[in-house]
């Protein structure tokens, strides 16, 4: 099911700048029991990103009502994606004359394999492809070609190998760990937990923020934002990934490295399930 500017629709004008230039932002959340989970955090992210992208005039009340209506369509778990573009514009890059942003709300089936991942863990591989340095680092904007190419690489890799992997770990142009194609990365050594600082690339995911806040509440653990290369994973005792839909997923393997300790990932899962 889809809604555009509050109305049931599956089309947008070809002049929309989201289509023409990727001029906009989005968030992806989980609808459960008829409501958007962590709704305040999703809307705060959208508002903050629109402010940083100088997208004005979003009808936030209408968008919130559309999201509530969409989620109320079913009590089952669903994925809800909310997209905001700058709206319709001319051929060139200039946003002059763009008066009315476009908001798009879509519902999708929930990926059931995420529950398997949470319970049994996943395998990752590193890639030589790197993410470019960007002043938009941290934002969930619509320019996702790097992730598209990474997903294509993952698909091709799994077609050619009997040892399939679930995702790729990617670095920035400076060789610093950033994330996977669709999740944030954490690793632990003793009581010290590390996650990439995302100064130059990557998305500051809502579950990343939530896990970092939870780590401040769990006695004994310290969380560090770092700029480090993939060699640090050699010394890690535990690795896990996060995003809003999969929440916390333990990692069993990265290339030739194996991780059997999922202590912190399990503790975080228990806390999230108790919320």
Protein Blocks (a to p, Z undefined) as FASTA:
>chain_A
ZZeehiacfbdcfkbmklmnopacddddddeehiaehklmmmmmmmmmmmmnopghiafk
lmmmmmmmmmmmpcbdcdddddddebjcdfblblghiabdcdddddddddfklmmmmmno
paddddfbdcdddfkgoiacfblklmmmmmmmmmmmmmmpcbdcfbdcdddfkopafbdf
kbccdddehjbccddeklmgccddfklmmmmmmmmmmghiacddddddfklmmmpcbdcd
ddfklopacdfbgcjbccfbfklmmmmmmmmmmZZ
